[in-house]
Amino acid sequence: MAKKIDVPFNGTKEQEERLKKALAELKVEHGGQGLMIAALQRAQDIYGYLPEAVQQMIADELGVSLAEVYAVATFYAQFSLYPKGQYKIGVCLGTACYVKGSGDVYKKVCDTLKIEGGQCTDDLKFSLDATRCIGCCGLAPVMTINDDVYGKVTPEEVEGILAKYRD
């Protein structure tokens, strides 16, 4: 379960207008059928995540309950109910990386940042997710931070890697 951080939702009027326009377009494109996932994808593209206020906007626009929107948003791993950090960390837990020690790297990231997978630091600087194979098996274990890829990472290297992004 992702750590709920106490950051007020700061959606803008422009974002709300973009979402309403996107939902209206989806209704036309889909003829009212199969809108939920597309609506959630568009909303997450606009806001970066799906806070309750955004889920309620989707529910209102689609004429469904908030519970229905929440159920779909929490079922699929592609959706996040919480903001992601400025630096999105992924540690591959696929087979090649895992047998080479990525579990220990993952634990070290958790311990260093004092968060668990799916969570974000209170300052919104870092978020952490477990990933599956990213196609760099020869570099196992692999850790990514945004578009930067780190290969053959050891737990001892984690703090130094994170330090590059702290300031």
CYANA upper distance limits for C-alpha pairs under 8 A (distance plus 0.5 A):
  1 MET  CA    118 GLY  CA      7.37
  1 MET  CA    119 GLN  CA      8.35
  2 ALA  CA     82 TYR  CA      7.79
  2 ALA  CA    116 GLU  CA      8.00
  2 ALA  CA    117 GLY  CA      7.65
  2 ALA  CA    118 GLY  CA      5.37
  2 ALA  CA    119 GLN  CA      5.16
  2 ALA  CA    120 CYS  CA      8.33
  3 LYS  CA     82 TYR  CA      8.49
  3 LYS  CA    115 ILE  CA      8.16
  3 LYS  CA    116 GLU  CA      8.18
  3 LYS  CA    118 GLY  CA      7.90
  3 LYS  CA    119 GLN  CA      5.45
  3 LYS  CA    120 CYS  CA      7.33
  4 LYS  CA     82 TYR  CA      7.44
  4 LYS  CA    119 GLN  CA      8.28
  5 ILE  CA     82 TYR  CA      8.28
  5 ILE  CA    120 CYS  CA      8.17
  5 ILE  CA    122 ASP  CA      6.73
  6 ASP  CA    122 ASP  CA      8.39
  9 PHE  CA     51 PRO  CA      7.74
  9 PHE  CA     53 ALA  CA      8.29
 11 GLY  CA     15 GLN  CA      6.90
 11 GLY  CA     16 GLU  CA      7.69
 11 GLY  CA     47 TYR  CA      7.75
 12 THR  CA     16 GLU  CA      6.87
 13 LYS  CA     17 GLU  CA      6.65
 14 GLU  CA     18 ARG  CA      6.63
 15 GLN  CA     19 LEU  CA      6.64
 15 GLN  CA     46 ILE  CA      6.92
 15 GLN  CA     47 TYR  CA      7.66
 16 GLU  CA     20 LYS  CA      6.69
 17 GLU  CA     21 LYS  CA      6.60
 18 ARG  CA     22 ALA  CA      6.56
 18 ARG  CA     46 ILE  CA      8.05
 19 LEU  CA     23 LEU  CA      6.57
 19 LEU  CA     42 ARG  CA      7.69
 19 LEU  CA     43 ALA  CA      6.59
 19 LEU  CA     46 ILE  CA      7.62
 20 LYS  CA     24 ALA  CA      6.66
 20 LYS  CA     61 GLU  CA      8.12
 21 LYS  CA     25 GLU  CA      6.74
 22 ALA  CA     26 LEU  CA      6.67
 22 ALA  CA     39 ALA  CA      8.22
 22 ALA  CA     42 ARG  CA      7.46
 23 LEU  CA     27 LYS  CA      6.71
 23 LEU  CA     39 ALA  CA      6.69
 23 LEU  CA     58 ILE  CA      8.41
 23 LEU  CA     61 GLU  CA      7.80
 24 ALA  CA     28 VAL  CA      7.07
 25 GLU  CA     29 GLU  CA      6.69
 26 LEU  CA     30 HIS  CA      6.32
 26 LEU  CA     31 GLY  CA      8.40
 26 LEU  CA     32 GLY  CA      8.39
 26 LEU  CA     35 LEU  CA      7.26
 26 LEU  CA     38 ALA  CA      8.04
 26 LEU  CA     39 ALA  CA      7.85
 27 LYS  CA     31 GLY  CA      5.94
 27 LYS  CA     32 GLY  CA      5.48
 27 LYS  CA     33 GLN  CA      8.25
 27 LYS  CA     35 LEU  CA      7.52
 28 VAL  CA     32 GLY  CA      7.62
 30 HIS  CA     34 GLY  CA      7.30
 30 HIS  CA     35 LEU  CA      7.24
 34 GLY  CA     38 ALA  CA      8.22
 35 LEU  CA     39 ALA  CA      6.31
 35 LEU  CA     62 LEU  CA      8.43
 36 MET  CA     40 LEU  CA      6.65
 36 MET  CA     62 LEU  CA      8.48
 36 MET  CA     69 VAL  CA      7.74
 36 MET  CA     72 VAL  CA      8.11
 37 ILE  CA     41 GLN  CA      6.61
 37 ILE  CA     72 VAL  CA      7.91
 38 ALA  CA     42 ARG  CA      6.70
 39 ALA  CA     43 ALA  CA      6.62
 39 ALA  CA     58 ILE  CA      7.57
 40 LEU  CA     44 GLN  CA      6.55
 40 LEU  CA     50 LEU  CA      8.16
 40 LEU  CA     58 ILE  CA      8.20
 40 LEU  CA     73 ALA  CA      7.64
 40 LEU  CA     79 PHE  CA      8.18
 41 GLN  CA     45 ASP  CA      6.66
 41 GLN  CA     79 PHE  CA      8.16
 42 ARG  CA     46 ILE  CA      6.81
 43 ALA  CA     47 TYR  CA      6.56
 43 ALA  CA     48 GLY  CA      8.21
 43 ALA  CA     49 TYR  CA      8.08
 43 ALA  CA     50 LEU  CA      7.50
 43 ALA  CA     54 VAL  CA      7.81
 44 GLN  CA     48 GLY  CA      5.27
 44 GLN  CA     49 TYR  CA      5.27
 44 GLN  CA     50 LEU  CA      6.37
 44 GLN  CA     79 PHE  CA      7.80
 44 GLN  CA     80 SER  CA      8.41
 45 ASP  CA     49 TYR  CA      8.16
 48 GLY  CA     83 PRO  CA      7.16
 48 GLY  CA     84 LYS  CA      7.91
 49 TYR  CA     79 PHE  CA      7.54
 49 TYR  CA     80 SER  CA      5.68
 49 TYR  CA     81 LEU  CA      6.11
 49 TYR  CA     82 TYR  CA      6.32
 49 TYR  CA     83 PRO  CA      5.98
 49 TYR  CA     84 LYS  CA      7.93
 50 LEU  CA     54 VAL  CA      6.33
 50 LEU  CA     55 GLN  CA      6.77
 50 LEU  CA     73 ALA  CA      8.40
 50 LEU  CA     79 PHE  CA      7.77
 50 LEU  CA     80 SER  CA      6.47
 50 LEU  CA     81 LEU  CA      5.10
 50 LEU  CA     82 TYR  CA      7.19
 51 PRO  CA     55 GLN  CA      6.88
 51 PRO  CA     81 LEU  CA      5.80
 51 PRO  CA     82 TYR  CA      6.96
 52 GLU  CA     56 GLN  CA      6.58
 52 GLU  CA     81 LEU  CA      8.19
 53 ALA  CA     57 MET  CA      6.87
 54 VAL  CA     58 ILE  CA      6.84
 55 GLN  CA     59 ALA  CA      6.65
 55 GLN  CA     66 LEU  CA      7.03
 55 GLN  CA     69 VAL  CA      6.70
 55 GLN  CA     70 TYR  CA      7.43
 56 GLN  CA     60 ASP  CA      6.57
 56 GLN  CA     66 LEU  CA      6.15
 56 GLN  CA     69 VAL  CA      8.43
 57 MET  CA     61 GLU  CA      6.63
 58 ILE  CA     62 LEU  CA      6.49
 58 ILE  CA     69 VAL  CA      7.87
 59 ALA  CA     63 GLY  CA      6.22
 59 ALA  CA     64 VAL  CA      5.40
 59 ALA  CA     65 SER  CA      6.02
 59 ALA  CA     66 LEU  CA      5.90
 59 ALA  CA     68 GLU  CA      8.31
 59 ALA  CA     69 VAL  CA      6.75
 60 ASP  CA     64 VAL  CA      7.08
 60 ASP  CA     65 SER  CA      8.12
 64 VAL  CA     68 GLU  CA      7.09
 64 VAL  CA     69 VAL  CA      7.98
 65 SER  CA     69 VAL  CA      7.21
 66 LEU  CA     70 TYR  CA      6.58
 67 ALA  CA     71 ALA  CA      6.48
 68 GLU  CA     72 VAL  CA      6.97
 69 VAL  CA     73 ALA  CA      6.63
 70 TYR  CA     74 THR  CA      6.51
 71 ALA  CA     75 PHE  CA      6.59
 72 VAL  CA     76 TYR  CA      7.10
 73 ALA  CA     79 PHE  CA      6.23
 73 ALA  CA     80 SER  CA      7.95
 73 ALA  CA     81 LEU  CA      8.14
 74 THR  CA     79 PHE  CA      7.46
 74 THR  CA     80 SER  CA      8.25
 74 THR  CA     81 LEU  CA      8.32
 82 TYR  CA    119 GLN  CA      8.38
 82 TYR  CA    120 CYS  CA      8.47
 83 PRO  CA    120 CYS  CA      7.67
 83 PRO  CA    124 LEU  CA      8.08
 84 LYS  CA     88 LYS  CA      7.24
 84 LYS  CA    119 GLN  CA      8.30
 84 LYS  CA    120 CYS  CA      6.55
 84 LYS  CA    124 LEU  CA      7.44
 84 LYS  CA    126 PHE  CA      7.82
 84 LYS  CA    127 SER  CA      6.02
 85 GLY  CA    120 CYS  CA      6.32
 85 GLY  CA    121 THR  CA      7.69
 85 GLY  CA    124 LEU  CA      5.10
 85 GLY  CA    125 LYS  CA      5.21
 85 GLY  CA    126 PHE  CA      4.77
 85 GLY  CA    127 SER  CA      5.14
 86 GLN  CA    124 LEU  CA      6.85
 86 GLN  CA    125 LYS  CA      5.32
 86 GLN  CA    126 PHE  CA      6.42
 86 GLN  CA    127 SER  CA      8.17
 87 TYR  CA    125 LYS  CA      6.40
 87 TYR  CA    126 PHE  CA      5.31
 87 TYR  CA    127 SER  CA      6.98
 87 TYR  CA    145 ILE  CA      6.53
 87 TYR  CA    146 ASN  CA      6.36
 87 TYR  CA    165 TYR  CA      8.12
 88 LYS  CA    126 PHE  CA      6.40
 88 LYS  CA    127 SER  CA      5.57
 88 LYS  CA    128 LEU  CA      6.67
 88 LYS  CA    129 ASP  CA      8.29
 88 LYS  CA    144 THR  CA      8.32
 88 LYS  CA    145 ILE  CA      5.92
 88 LYS  CA    146 ASN  CA      5.67
 89 ILE  CA    126 PHE  CA      7.44
 89 ILE  CA    127 SER  CA      6.40
 89 ILE  CA    128 LEU  CA      5.27
 89 ILE  CA    129 ASP  CA      6.81
 89 ILE  CA    143 MET  CA      7.61
 89 ILE  CA    144 THR  CA      6.05
 89 ILE  CA    145 ILE  CA      4.95
 89 ILE  CA    146 ASN  CA      7.01
 90 GLY  CA    128 LEU  CA      6.40
 90 GLY  CA    129 ASP  CA      5.50
 90 GLY  CA    130 ALA  CA      6.09
 90 GLY  CA    131 THR  CA      6.29
 90 GLY  CA    143 MET  CA      6.12
 90 GLY  CA    144 THR  CA      5.52
 90 GLY  CA    145 ILE  CA      6.94
 91 VAL  CA    102 SER  CA      7.43
 91 VAL  CA    105 VAL  CA      8.02
 91 VAL  CA    106 TYR  CA      6.53
 91 VAL  CA    128 LEU  CA      8.34
 91 VAL  CA    129 ASP  CA      7.20
 91 VAL  CA    130 ALA  CA      5.68
 91 VAL  CA    131 THR  CA      6.23
 91 VAL  CA    142 VAL  CA      6.71
 91 VAL  CA    143 MET  CA      4.94
 91 VAL  CA    144 THR  CA      6.93
 92 CYS  CA     97 CYS  CA      6.67
 92 CYS  CA     98 TYR  CA      7.95
 92 CYS  CA    102 SER  CA      7.15
 92 CYS  CA    130 ALA  CA      6.48
 92 CYS  CA    131 THR  CA      5.09
 92 CYS  CA    132 ARG  CA      5.68
 92 CYS  CA    133 CYS  CA      6.61
 92 CYS  CA    134 ILE  CA      7.70
 92 CYS  CA    141 PRO  CA      7.42
 92 CYS  CA    142 VAL  CA      6.22
 92 CYS  CA    143 MET  CA      6.74
 93 LEU  CA     97 CYS  CA      6.34
 93 LEU  CA     98 TYR  CA      5.61
 93 LEU  CA    102 SER  CA      6.56
 93 LEU  CA    103 GLY  CA      7.20
 93 LEU  CA    130 ALA  CA      6.78
 93 LEU  CA    131 THR  CA      6.41
 93 LEU  CA    132 ARG  CA      5.94
 93 LEU  CA    133 CYS  CA      7.71
 94 GLY  CA     98 TYR  CA      6.28
 94 GLY  CA    131 THR  CA      7.77
 94 GLY  CA    132 ARG  CA      5.12
 94 GLY  CA    133 CYS  CA      5.40
 95 THR  CA     99 VAL  CA      6.63
 95 THR  CA    133 CYS  CA      8.21
 96 ALA  CA    100 LYS  CA      6.93
 96 ALA  CA    137 CYS  CA      6.33
 96 ALA  CA    140 ALA  CA      6.81
 96 ALA  CA    141 PRO  CA      7.90
 97 CYS  CA    101 GLY  CA      6.93
 97 CYS  CA    102 SER  CA      5.90
 97 CYS  CA    137 CYS  CA      7.13
 97 CYS  CA    140 ALA  CA      5.05
 97 CYS  CA    141 PRO  CA      4.67
 97 CYS  CA    142 VAL  CA      7.01
 98 TYR  CA    102 SER  CA      5.24
 98 TYR  CA    103 GLY  CA      6.38
 98 TYR  CA    141 PRO  CA      7.40
100 LYS  CA    140 ALA  CA      6.68
100 LYS  CA    141 PRO  CA      6.26
101 GLY  CA    105 VAL  CA      7.17
101 GLY  CA    141 PRO  CA      6.83
101 GLY  CA    154 THR  CA      8.07
102 SER  CA    106 TYR  CA      6.48
102 SER  CA    140 ALA  CA      8.23
102 SER  CA    141 PRO  CA      5.64
102 SER  CA    142 VAL  CA      7.71
102 SER  CA    153 VAL  CA      8.37
102 SER  CA    154 THR  CA      8.46
103 GLY  CA    107 LYS  CA      6.71
104 ASP  CA    108 LYS  CA      6.64
104 ASP  CA    154 THR  CA      8.44
104 ASP  CA    155 PRO  CA      6.68
105 VAL  CA    109 VAL  CA      6.81
105 VAL  CA    153 VAL  CA      7.68
105 VAL  CA    154 THR  CA      6.64
105 VAL  CA    155 PRO  CA      5.13
105 VAL  CA    158 VAL  CA      7.59
106 TYR  CA    110 CYS  CA      6.81
106 TYR  CA    130 ALA  CA      8.25
107 LYS  CA    111 ASP  CA      6.60
108 LYS  CA    112 THR  CA      6.42
108 LYS  CA    155 PRO  CA      6.29
108 LYS  CA    158 VAL  CA      7.36
109 VAL  CA    113 LEU  CA      6.53
109 VAL  CA    114 LYS  CA      8.50
109 VAL  CA    158 VAL  CA      7.04
109 VAL  CA    159 GLU  CA      8.32
110 CYS  CA    114 LYS  CA      5.93
110 CYS  CA    115 ILE  CA      5.59
110 CYS  CA    116 GLU  CA      5.90
110 CYS  CA    117 GLY  CA      7.83
110 CYS  CA    128 LEU  CA      8.40
111 ASP  CA    115 ILE  CA      7.50
112 THR  CA    159 GLU  CA      7.48
113 LEU  CA    121 THR  CA      7.44
113 LEU  CA    126 PHE  CA      8.42
114 LYS  CA    121 THR  CA      8.11
115 ILE  CA    119 GLN  CA      6.39
115 ILE  CA    120 CYS  CA      7.25
115 ILE  CA    121 THR  CA      7.02
115 ILE  CA    128 LEU  CA      8.26
116 GLU  CA    128 LEU  CA      7.59
117 GLY  CA    127 SER  CA      8.38
117 GLY  CA    128 LEU  CA      5.65
117 GLY  CA    129 ASP  CA      5.41
117 GLY  CA    130 ALA  CA      6.87
118 GLY  CA    127 SER  CA      7.39
118 GLY  CA    128 LEU  CA      6.09
118 GLY  CA    129 ASP  CA      5.61
118 GLY  CA    130 ALA  CA      8.34
119 GLN  CA    127 SER  CA      6.12
119 GLN  CA    128 LEU  CA      6.50
119 GLN  CA    129 ASP  CA      8.16
120 CYS  CA    124 LEU  CA      6.49
120 CYS  CA    125 LYS  CA      8.02
120 CYS  CA    126 PHE  CA      6.19
120 CYS  CA    127 SER  CA      4.57
120 CYS  CA    128 LEU  CA      7.17
121 THR  CA    125 LYS  CA      6.73
121 THR  CA    126 PHE  CA      6.03
121 THR  CA    127 SER  CA      6.79
125 LYS  CA    166 ARG  CA      8.36
133 CYS  CA    137 CYS  CA      7.99
136 CYS  CA    140 ALA  CA      7.27
136 CYS  CA    142 VAL  CA      7.66
136 CYS  CA    151 GLY  CA      8.50
137 CYS  CA    141 PRO  CA      8.04
137 CYS  CA    142 VAL  CA      8.39
139 LEU  CA    151 GLY  CA      5.16
139 LEU  CA    152 LYS  CA      5.76
140 ALA  CA    151 GLY  CA      6.46
140 ALA  CA    152 LYS  CA      5.65
140 ALA  CA    153 VAL  CA      7.98
141 PRO  CA    151 GLY  CA      6.49
141 PRO  CA    152 LYS  CA      5.48
141 PRO  CA    153 VAL  CA      6.16
141 PRO  CA    154 THR  CA      8.27
142 VAL  CA    149 VAL  CA      7.52
142 VAL  CA    150 TYR  CA      6.13
142 VAL  CA    151 GLY  CA      5.13
142 VAL  CA    152 LYS  CA      6.67
142 VAL  CA    153 VAL  CA      6.74
143 MET  CA    149 VAL  CA      6.57
143 MET  CA    150 TYR  CA      5.66
143 MET  CA    151 GLY  CA      7.11
143 MET  CA    153 VAL  CA      7.53
144 THR  CA    148 ASP  CA      6.01
144 THR  CA    149 VAL  CA      5.02
144 THR  CA    150 TYR  CA      6.45
145 ILE  CA    149 VAL  CA      7.15
153 VAL  CA    157 GLU  CA      6.93
153 VAL  CA    158 VAL  CA      7.91
154 THR  CA    158 VAL  CA      7.39
157 GLU  CA    161 ILE  CA      6.76
158 VAL  CA    162 LEU  CA      6.67
159 GLU  CA    163 ALA  CA      6.56
160 GLY  CA    164 LYS  CA      7.35
161 ILE  CA    165 TYR  CA      8.09
162 LEU  CA    166 ARG  CA      7.02
163 ALA  CA    167 ASP  CA      8.09
